[in-house]
Amino acid sequence: MNSTVATGTEEKTWGGGNKPLKASYGKMMMWFFIVSDALTFSAFLAAYGFSRFKFVNEWPIADEVFTHVPFLHGQELPMIYVAFMTFVLIMSSVTMVLAVDAGHRMNKAKVTIYMFLTIIGGAIFVGSQAWEWATFIQGDYGAVQTKGGNILQFGKNVTEDGVEKFKRVSIEDLAIPIADVRVEHDRSNGLWFREEATLPPYSVNEIYAGLVANENVLVRTQLLDENGHKTILSREESLKQIKENGKLVVKGANLQVNEYGTSLFADFFFFITGFHGFHVLSGVVLNIIIFFNVVLGTYERRGSYEMVEKVGLYWHFVDLVWVFVFTFFYLV
């Protein structure tokens, strides 16, 4: 005689058992991973937000930092390439949706095509991010770091299309080489027992000499004025700041110095975008593995393309995280 015990959950979404919300074990584990990883990214972005709020008057302006586009050297096109990267990643998420839908309909040919397009989109994004890192590290114009850690940039006040603007001047065009005792210690000059970091491209004295010789060049600090623009010093104050407070000539950005402003910006940029880039690279690798399994007919024989759906959940998560990273670093 069969008997059943009413639990009161028969009409609910999950009445118990080993498939909560009618999801398989693999999909539930992927959701657990996504939630935990989302909390990690949230903590990183919250730390970034607090740091930016604390140094709001010293934070670099994104439109002046991310101005590069491959093969268009010398042209300043703010945010264009970052927008392209974002578009590519979003479109790769669209192709992933189409791959999952084709899997539900057991259409191997379309799953193969859309998975391949997703991989191409992810590869373009990773390559673009690597290029952006290289450009950020290399730098644009260079600057001088003061004893207090502030960044002093150089430029001229020019009028273009009836609008006065501050046009940056590169330290290569400004500095006047001075024969001095700047010697880098290494084995080649006999001081094999000492090691030191690579010397800056120029000394502060060389920058100062160039500033004296170019009367129309001014110094701009990293501090923002009431209009949200960086503060431009007078000619006298420019010379005084370089001569009395100049400490180090910097070019580009790394974990110690940043020609665009406070070094915290570079620290967070490398850490958060690098962490996200690692996720995208991992996703590309996973997609390649799934792609070959699709081509080999593994999921066709199983009678289910659920693995494509699971990796799709991860890919959509990576896409969504980038929307927040893009907003925090490039738009706000």
Buried (B, 14 or more C-beta within 10 A) or exposed (E): EEEEEEEEEEEEEEEEEEEBEEBBEEBBEBBEEBEEBBEEBEEBBEEBEEBBEEBEEBBBBBEBBBBBBEEEEEEEEBBBBBBBBBEBBBBBBBBBBBBBBBBEEEBBEBBBBBBBBBBBBBBBBBEBBEBBBEBBEEBBBBBBBBEEEBBBBBBEEEEEEEEEEBEBBBBEEBBBEEEEEEEEBEEEEEEEEEEEEEEBBBBBBBBBBBBEEBEEBBBBBBEBEEEEEBBBBEEEBBBEBBBEBBEBBBBBBBEEBBBBBBBBBBBBBBBBBEBBBEBBBEBBEBBBEBBEBBEEEEBBEEEBBBBBBBBBBBBBBBBBBBEBBBEBBBEE
